[in-house]
Amino acid sequence: MPLTDIELGLTEEEKSIRDVTHRFAEEVLRPAGRALDRLPDPAQVIAPDSILWEVFEKYHALEISRLATDNEMDPVAKARLMAIVNEELSWGDVGLAISLGLCSFHIPWIEQSGVPELIERYCSPDRPTIGCWALTEPDHGSDTVGLTEPHFHDPSIKANCVARKDGDDYVISGQKAAWVSNGSIADMIVLFCTVDQNQGFAGGGAFLVPSDLPGVVRPKPLDKIGQRSLNQGEIFFEDVRVPASYMVVGPEFYSLALETMLAHANAAMGQLFVGVARAALEHAIAYSKERIQGGKPIAEHQSVKARLF
Ligand SMILES: Cc1cc2nc3c(=O)[nH]c(=O)nc-3n(C[C@H](O)[C@H](O)[C@H](O)COP(=O)(O)OP(=O)(O)OC[C@H]3O[C@@H](n4cnc5c(N)ncnc54)[C@H](O)[C@@H]3O)c2cc1C
């Protein structure tokens, strides 16, 4: 049992999934994350010869990659397993954990759409595709998520990305933020954008936008000082035309859909960064035993000991 393993009530199945995930995190994610972190150009992280694709392939070979989209599992059992898996993956590398976690983000939305050609192309477990959630905008970060704030309903605050109805289609124009995780590599973009500008951000909708549609432009991945293994990149929509059936949520239920997504995303972030904190503590403890100062390991000095144990 690792030093920081304080959860004593796990079932045998949970322990076994935790151990498989931990092994994957240790043997695949940790070294890959380190290698990707050292690449000078974020374009190299997603280049065809990048180790990133090997990580995706190995992840998709594991049962845990299908956990988030398992509709048969008891919801409480699934929520517990998701927490365990998220924590272990991010213990290995949080950038990759976020990227892998978002891989199947589009699947439930596509299933909800019931559009056969999308289900056929994007939901087959034999041909995994990559999803992303494009919500925030260059001029609007918190603005797009503050659904309990008065500004959320303020039509004078103008969105950067808008969809307008045109016959049987929607035409999407504008831009999403450079912070969209998997933004440059996603096959399917789950786009949350403004539909009814009279309602401000509350008048949004959720769209399924295949990233190879004409007018979807993704110039370059974001260059960051941290989490370099997590691809992020801006997405431009230059009058992208999608059938009305690709809109899965309209303004009527937009706030509810957003709130539901935020509940999931925020819980996942908490779980992921517990894994990061655990990894940091383990590193610190190991170093404190190895580093000798004043003739003994620093772990034996009172103030270091008090902070670590
Ligand atoms: C690692 C990472 C992954 C991400 N992944 C995605 C993704 O997959 N998809 C996506 O769409 N976006 C993504 N984002 C963007 C993320 O959702 C935004 O960073 C977040 O919503 C905050 O927006 P902002 O960075 O523009 O900060 P701002 O909104 O500019 O906020 C700056 C500061 O002001 C405060 N503030 C803002 N508004 C208010 C207010 N009304 N009242 C009080 N305080 C306020 C904030 O709390 C914050 O401290 C990601 C970001 C990161 C860092």
The ligand as an ORCA input file, in Angstrom:
! r2SCAN-3c Opt
* xyz 0 1
  C      -5.524     23.754    -18.343
  C      -6.725     24.447    -18.921
  C      -7.621     23.723    -19.684
  C      -8.720     24.367    -20.268
  N      -9.553     23.644    -21.071
  C     -10.588     24.261    -21.693
  C     -11.444     23.527    -22.579
  O     -11.286     22.323    -22.772
  N     -12.432     24.207    -23.207
  C     -12.638     25.541    -23.020
  O     -13.552     26.077    -23.629
  N     -11.849     26.259    -22.172
  C     -10.837     25.650    -21.507
  N     -10.032     26.355    -20.633
  C     -10.324     27.752    -20.370
  C     -10.915     27.913    -18.963
  O     -12.223     27.413    -18.938
  C     -10.807     29.388    -18.591
  O      -9.439     29.631    -18.323
  C     -11.646     29.739    -17.400
  O     -13.003     29.686    -17.758
  C     -11.303     31.139    -16.868
  O     -11.319     32.067    -17.903
  P     -10.077     33.047    -18.158
  O      -8.826     32.238    -18.111
  O     -10.388     33.793    -19.387
  O     -10.038     33.994    -16.896
  P     -10.911     35.315    -16.679
  O     -12.348     35.020    -16.939
  O     -10.300     36.436    -17.422
  O     -10.724     35.523    -15.129
  C      -9.554     36.138    -14.564
  C      -9.778     36.297    -13.075
  O     -10.906     37.149    -12.828
  C     -11.874     36.490    -12.016
  N     -13.226     36.832    -12.490
  C     -13.671     36.767    -13.769
  N     -14.960     37.138    -13.835
  C     -15.349     37.428    -12.587
  C     -16.587     37.860    -12.011
  N     -17.673     38.061    -12.759
  N     -16.628     38.044    -10.678
  C     -15.528     37.841     -9.907
  N     -14.329     37.437    -10.398
  C     -14.246     37.227    -11.712
  C     -11.591     35.000    -12.202
  O     -12.019     34.229    -11.095
  C     -10.079     34.975    -12.355
  O      -9.450     34.997    -11.093
  C      -8.935     25.745    -20.045
  C      -8.034     26.464    -19.251
  C      -6.941     25.829    -18.707
  C      -5.985     26.644    -17.867
*
